[in-house]
Amino acid sequence: MLKKALVIGGNGFFGKDIVRNLLKNGHEVTLLNRGSRQDGFGEDVTRIKCDRNDHQLLEDSLNGKFFDVVFDQICFEYEQAKKLCELLEDKAKKIVFTSTVSVYDYGGNISEDVFNPSDYHFQKEVGVNDDYGEAKRQAEYAFSKFWKGDLVIIRLPIVLGTYDYTGRLKFHIEKVKKGESIFFPNINAKMSFVSSAFAGEVISTVGVGEFTGTLNVADIESITLKDFIKVIEAETGKEAILSKSESGDSSPYGISSDWFINCNKLRSLGFSRNEDWLAQLVKELS
């Protein structure tokens, strides 16, 4: 069944992958964002130019509209989530909120039930610039508390892709190519990663499907940082110089202990694992 979808954001990084997948499957897509950059979708989408933090403009922009599913790519805080739930009360059936594995503390094989937003309690609202993980926990709580329709919370690890605006993967590639040192607090620590293409595929698919609840999403569930660097070495033909102290540039992926997720629930939905993309992406960016 074809759906009417609203994507809040959708004009950058893996938000574009969500939109591409929705369009490919025939769904009707509306983008809501500030319109500060071209999305490349031409006449295939409808656009609403709006700053989601301008609550009155957001309310006016959504007045008289109804969507089967709303994908919120750019919600980072409690108040944003609460306001959206209030505005969409009679305007949508389902919300898909893109959250993060930063709602979890360090650990290995972390499953979704480790953090239940419905049971969360906090004393003070925090902003995303103060504490990213805590702000996302509070946003998850707000969606769980105030949204009465169907809800999906997607928890993503570090997202990698060709158009990654953070440049964090490129940082490692350039350091290895130039023979410059990199410092990792624990090179044997394990992390999860997800490709932008896979993130877009999963988010769009579960959004228009029947699934509700929280979902960890990664196509590399666990890789040591040592093996991550070996992929870069193999594709660049250079050997990484690993600093034993912080005198070298610190890796933006530098963690002190394991921090990777369990994706059994994702696999039970029929999504298969593919780790070949990392080497291909490193080759592309090298």
Secondary structure, DSSP 8 states (H G I E B T S, - for coil): ---EEEEES-SSHHHHHHHHHHHHTT-EEEEEE---S--S-GGGSEEEE--TT-HHHHHHHHTT--EEEEEESS--SHHHHHHHHHHTTTTEEEEEEEEEGGGS-SEEEE-GGG--GGG---SS---TTT-HHHHHHHHHHHHHHH--SEEEEEEE-EEE-TT-TT-HHHHHHHHHHHT-EEE-S-TT-EEEEEEHHHHHHHHHHHHHSS--EEEE--SEEEEEHHHHHHHHHHHHT---EEESSTTSEE-TT--SS-EEE--HHHHHTT-----THHHHHHHHH-
